[in-house]
Amino acid sequence: MTTSLVQFEKDGARGLAVLDDEGAHVVSGVATTLELANACLEDGTSLAAAAQARRGEAIDLAAVRLLSPIDHPDDAHLLVSGTGLTHLGSAEGRDRMHKAAAAGNATDTMRMFLMGLEGGKPETGEGVQPEWFYKGDGSIIAAPGEPVVQPSFAGDGGEEPEIAGVYLIDGEGRPRRLGFALGNEFSDHVTEQVNYLWLAHSKLRSAALGPELLLGDLPAHVEGTSRVLRGKETLWEKPFLSGEANMSHSIENLEHHHFKYASFRRPGDLHVHFFGTATLSFADAVKTREDDIFEISAAPFRMPVRNPLRRAADDADSRVVPL
């Protein structure tokens, strides 16, 4: 039986629900995932056990406003990051982008992918480190149904169907995995295509998570579907694979190379870390536009990630003024 936590809002008040094969039930005594996680740290129980022990009345999730499955009262204490070139086949589209500039030699993209293929799943010890990028703090996460925002200066806005690990740093500075979320990592592939060194710029964007925090282990094989909807039509649709059976790195290795940095082990902080993908509409020459809807679904997650695309107005003033 798969078990998930779902944060919601009803009549202006927040709540937490546990979702399993028997439906959704309110988790009593707490209003957020973070509150439940902190309670588990205090009494030494698991999230799944604590949620079941606090299982209350049934709730219709279709009748409430669904929220992202994790958040922090202070957005600055939630870090959003990710890794790329971690999935089998993930190098193909990226490699095509940069091959012309490599004069026939193997691109950095392909070299990075092959390094992961050869050393990303060590039987023991530390494996090769992956590509890593920063996306932003908790303010960039779009809740279910809310827009992912393409900046006015962006080249495009494209979906990336991924699974993310969600973590809390405990009082002793140890990362504690809370669970997994289905997400849309959302990037600017046109900017990245200009020069691979602009990858960091292309990732400073919104991201979206589905409503569920999946508790326990992630299945080794995850199969889903990613869609771009325009009006009543499906503009693009393609299956995607995730889980360690379809990855060139183990999740443990990706986690190690993120949390090996002491600044990422600050007690009380939350982390959302995207694990990568091999599927995106941009690789099939799809050009998204405002009001397109990105929809990502995959078992064992029961509910999809679904967000419209918005383009920000060109009203930001980034000029530096001496004080």
C-alpha positions as CSV (number, residue, x, y, z in Angstrom):
1,M,0.0,0.0,0.0
2,T,1.4,3.4,-1.0
3,T,1.0,6.2,1.5
4,S,1.2,10.0,0.8
5,L,0.9,13.2,2.7
6,V,-1.2,16.0,1.1
7,Q,-1.3,19.6,2.4
8,F,-4.5,21.5,1.8
9,E,-6.4,24.6,2.7
10,K,-10.1,24.7,3.6
11,D,-12.1,27.7,4.8
12,G,-8.9,29.7,5.3
13,A,-7.3,27.1,7.5
14,R,-4.5,24.7,6.6
15,G,-4.6,21.0,7.1
16,L,-2.7,17.8,6.4
17,A,-4.1,14.6,5.0
18,V,-2.8,11.1,4.7
19,L,-3.8,9.4,1.4
20,D,-3.7,5.7,0.9
21,D,-5.7,2.8,-0.6
22,E,-8.5,3.6,1.9
23,G,-8.8,7.2,0.7
24,A,-7.8,10.5,2.3
25,H,-8.1,11.2,6.0
26,V,-7.2,14.3,8.1
27,V,-4.0,14.0,10.1
28,S,-5.0,15.4,13.5
29,G,-2.9,17.6,15.7
30,V,-0.8,19.2,13.0
31,A,-1.5,21.5,10.0
32,T,1.6,20.9,7.8
33,T,4.1,18.3,6.7
34,L,6.9,20.2,8.5
35,E,5.0,20.1,11.8
36,L,4.5,16.4,11.5
37,A,8.1,15.8,10.5
38,N,9.4,17.8,13.5
39,A,7.1,15.8,15.8
40,C,8.6,12.6,14.4
41,L,12.1,13.9,15.1
42,E,11.1,14.4,18.7
43,D,9.5,11.0,19.3
44,G,11.5,8.9,16.9
45,T,8.6,7.6,14.8
46,S,8.4,7.5,11.0
47,L,6.2,9.8,9.0
48,A,4.1,7.0,7.8
49,A,3.5,5.6,11.3
50,A,2.8,9.0,12.7
51,A,0.3,9.9,10.0
52,Q,-1.6,6.6,10.5
53,A,-1.5,7.1,14.3
54,R,-3.1,10.5,13.9
55,R,-5.6,9.4,11.2
56,G,-8.8,11.3,11.7
57,E,-12.0,11.9,9.7
58,A,-12.3,11.3,5.9
59,I,-11.8,14.3,3.7
60,D,-12.7,14.9,0.0
61,L,-9.6,16.3,-1.6
62,A,-11.6,17.5,-4.6
63,A,-13.4,19.9,-2.3
64,V,-10.4,21.7,-0.8
65,R,-7.5,23.8,-2.2
66,L,-4.5,21.6,-2.7
67,L,-1.1,23.0,-1.7
68,S,2.5,21.9,-2.5
69,P,3.4,18.9,-0.3
70,I,6.2,20.8,1.5
71,D,6.8,24.4,2.4
72,H,8.6,26.4,5.1
73,P,7.3,29.5,7.0
74,D,10.4,31.3,5.8
75,D,11.0,30.6,2.1
76,A,14.7,31.3,2.6
77,H,15.0,28.1,4.5
78,L,13.9,25.9,1.7
79,L,16.5,25.3,-1.1
80,V,15.4,24.0,-4.5
81,S,18.2,22.3,-6.6
82,G,18.7,19.5,-9.0
83,T,20.9,17.2,-11.0
84,G,21.0,16.7,-14.8
85,L,22.2,13.9,-17.1
86,T,21.2,11.3,-14.6
87,H,18.7,9.3,-16.7
88,L,19.4,6.8,-19.4
89,G,18.9,8.7,-22.7
90,S,19.1,12.1,-21.0
91,A,22.2,13.1,-22.9
92,E,20.7,12.7,-26.4
93,G,18.7,15.9,-26.7
94,R,21.2,18.0,-24.7
95,D,24.1,16.6,-26.8
96,R,22.4,17.7,-30.0
97,M,22.2,21.2,-28.7
98,H,25.9,21.5,-28.1
99,K,27.5,19.2,-30.7
100,A,27.8,21.9,-33.4
101,A,30.1,23.9,-31.1
102,A,32.3,21.0,-30.3
103,A,33.8,20.6,-33.8
104,G,33.0,16.9,-33.9
105,N,34.5,16.1,-30.5
106,A,32.6,14.6,-27.6
107,T,30.7,17.3,-25.8
108,D,30.9,18.0,-22.1
109,T,27.3,16.8,-22.0
110,M,28.2,13.4,-23.3
111,R,31.3,13.1,-21.2
112,M,29.3,13.9,-18.1
113,F,26.6,11.4,-19.0
114,L,29.2,8.7,-19.7
115,M,30.9,9.4,-16.3
116,G,27.6,8.8,-14.6
117,L,27.0,5.6,-16.6
118,E,30.4,4.3,-15.6
119,G,30.5,5.5,-12.0
120,G,27.1,6.7,-10.8
121,K,26.0,3.5,-9.2
122,P,28.9,2.2,-7.1
123,E,28.4,-1.0,-5.2
124,T,30.1,0.5,-2.2
125,G,31.4,4.0,-1.4
126,E,31.2,7.2,-3.2
127,G,30.3,7.4,-6.9
128,V,31.1,10.0,-9.5
129,Q,29.5,13.4,-8.9
130,P,26.7,14.5,-11.2
131,E,25.9,17.8,-12.8
132,W,24.3,20.0,-10.2
133,F,22.3,23.3,-10.3
134,Y,20.5,25.7,-8.1
135,K,17.0,26.8,-8.9
136,G,15.9,29.1,-6.0
137,D,14.3,29.1,-2.6
138,G,10.8,28.1,-1.5
139,S,9.2,31.1,-3.2
140,I,9.7,29.6,-6.7
141,I,7.5,26.5,-6.0
142,A,4.2,26.8,-7.8
143,A,1.3,25.1,-5.9
144,P,-1.0,22.7,-7.7
145,G,-2.9,24.6,-10.4
146,E,-0.9,27.8,-10.0
147,P,1.2,29.2,-12.9
148,V,4.8,28.4,-13.5
149,V,6.2,31.8,-14.5
150,Q,8.5,32.5,-17.5
151,P,10.5,35.7,-16.9
152,S,10.0,38.5,-19.5
153,F,13.7,38.1,-20.5
154,A,13.5,34.3,-21.0
155,G,14.0,32.5,-24.3
156,D,11.3,30.0,-23.5
157,G,9.6,28.1,-20.8
158,G,9.6,24.3,-21.0
159,E,8.5,21.4,-18.8
160,E,10.8,18.8,-17.4
161,P,8.9,15.9,-15.8
162,E,10.9,14.7,-12.8
163,I,10.8,13.2,-9.3
164,A,12.2,15.2,-6.5
165,G,13.5,14.1,-3.1
166,V,12.3,16.1,-0.1
167,Y,14.5,16.5,2.9
168,L,14.6,18.1,6.4
169,I,17.9,18.7,8.2
170,D,17.6,17.5,11.8
171,G,19.0,19.2,14.9
172,E,22.3,17.3,14.5
173,G,22.8,18.4,10.9
174,R,21.8,15.1,9.3
175,P,19.7,15.1,6.2
176,R,16.4,13.2,6.8
177,R,14.5,12.2,3.7
178,L,10.8,12.9,4.1
179,G,9.7,11.4,0.8
180,F,9.4,12.0,-2.9
181,A,7.3,14.3,-5.0
182,L,6.3,14.3,-8.7
183,G,7.3,17.6,-10.2
184,N,7.9,19.9,-13.2
185,E,11.4,21.2,-12.9
186,F,10.7,23.8,-15.7
187,S,13.7,25.4,-17.5
188,D,14.7,27.7,-20.3
189,H,16.1,25.5,-23.0
190,V,16.6,28.3,-25.5
191,T,18.9,30.1,-23.2
192,E,20.8,26.9,-22.4
193,Q,21.1,26.1,-26.1
194,V,23.1,29.4,-26.7
195,N,25.9,28.2,-24.5
196,Y,26.2,25.4,-22.1
197,L,27.8,27.8,-19.6
198,W,24.4,29.5,-19.4
199,L,22.8,26.4,-17.9
200,A,22.9,28.1,-14.5
201,H,20.8,31.0,-15.9
202,S,18.3,28.7,-17.5
203,K,17.5,27.0,-14.2
204,L,16.7,30.1,-12.2
205,R,13.0,29.6,-12.8
206,S,9.7,28.5,-11.2
207,A,9.2,24.8,-10.4
208,A,6.1,22.9,-9.6
209,L,5.3,19.9,-7.4
210,G,2.3,17.7,-7.4
211,P,0.1,17.5,-4.3
212,E,1.6,14.3,-2.9
213,L,4.6,13.6,-0.7
214,L,5.1,9.8,-1.3
215,L,6.4,8.2,1.9
216,G,8.8,5.3,2.0
217,D,10.9,4.0,-0.9
218,L,10.6,5.2,-4.5
219,P,9.9,2.2,-6.9
220,A,12.9,1.3,-9.0
221,H,10.8,1.7,-12.1
222,V,8.5,4.7,-12.5
223,E,6.5,5.2,-15.7
224,G,4.5,8.3,-16.5
225,T,3.2,10.6,-19.1
226,S,4.1,14.3,-19.8
227,R,1.7,16.5,-21.8
228,V,1.5,20.0,-23.1
229,L,-2.2,21.1,-23.5
230,R,-3.3,24.1,-25.6
231,G,-6.9,25.0,-25.2
232,K,-8.9,21.7,-25.6
233,E,-6.1,20.1,-27.6
234,T,-3.1,18.0,-26.6
235,L,-0.2,19.8,-28.3
236,W,2.4,17.2,-27.2
237,E,2.4,14.0,-25.3
238,K,5.2,11.5,-24.5
239,P,5.9,8.8,-21.9
240,F,8.8,9.2,-19.5
241,L,10.7,6.8,-17.2
242,S,12.3,7.4,-13.8
243,G,13.4,5.4,-10.8
244,E,16.8,3.9,-10.3
245,A,16.3,1.2,-12.9
246,N,16.1,4.0,-15.5
247,M,18.9,6.1,-14.1
248,S,22.7,6.3,-14.5
249,H,23.1,7.3,-10.9
250,S,21.7,5.9,-7.7
251,I,19.5,8.2,-5.6
252,E,22.0,7.6,-2.7
253,N,24.8,8.9,-4.9
254,L,22.9,12.0,-5.9
255,E,22.0,12.7,-2.3
256,H,25.6,12.2,-1.2
257,H,26.9,14.8,-3.7
258,H,24.3,17.3,-2.6
259,F,24.6,17.0,1.1
260,K,28.4,16.6,1.2
261,Y,28.4,20.4,1.4
262,A,28.2,21.6,5.0
263,S,26.1,24.7,4.1
264,F,23.4,22.3,2.9
265,R,23.2,20.6,6.3
266,R,21.9,23.6,8.4
267,P,19.5,22.3,11.0
268,G,15.9,23.2,10.3
269,D,16.3,23.7,6.6
270,L,14.2,22.0,4.0
271,H,15.5,20.8,0.6
272,V,13.7,19.9,-2.6
273,H,16.2,18.2,-5.0
274,F,15.1,17.2,-8.5
275,F,16.7,14.0,-9.9
276,G,16.6,14.7,-13.6
277,T,14.7,13.5,-16.7
278,A,15.2,12.2,-20.2
279,T,12.0,13.6,-21.7
280,L,11.1,17.2,-22.7
281,S,8.9,18.7,-25.4
282,F,11.6,21.2,-26.4
283,A,13.7,18.2,-27.8
284,D,10.7,17.6,-30.2
285,A,10.7,21.3,-31.4
286,V,7.6,22.2,-29.3
287,K,7.4,26.0,-28.7
288,T,5.3,26.7,-25.6
289,R,3.3,29.8,-25.1
290,E,1.4,31.6,-22.4
291,D,-1.7,29.7,-21.1
292,D,-0.4,26.3,-22.2
293,I,-0.9,23.8,-19.5
294,F,1.8,21.3,-18.4
295,E,0.4,18.0,-17.1
296,I,2.6,15.3,-15.6
297,S,1.3,12.0,-14.2
298,A,3.0,8.8,-13.0
299,A,2.1,5.9,-10.7
300,P,2.4,5.4,-7.8
301,F,1.4,9.1,-7.5
302,R,-2.4,9.3,-7.6
303,M,-2.7,12.9,-8.6
304,P,-0.9,14.8,-11.5
305,V,1.2,17.9,-11.6
306,R,-0.9,20.4,-13.5
307,N,0.1,24.1,-14.0
308,P,-0.5,26.8,-16.7
309,L,2.4,28.8,-18.2
310,R,2.5,32.5,-17.5
311,R,4.9,35.1,-18.9
312,A,5.9,37.8,-16.4
313,A,5.4,41.4,-17.3
314,D,8.5,43.4,-18.2
315,D,8.3,45.6,-15.1
316,A,11.3,44.6,-13.1
317,D,14.0,47.3,-12.4
318,S,17.3,45.5,-11.7
319,R,19.5,48.6,-11.8
320,V,21.9,49.0,-8.9
321,V,21.7,52.3,-7.2
322,P,24.5,53.5,-4.9
323,L,23.5,54.2,-1.3
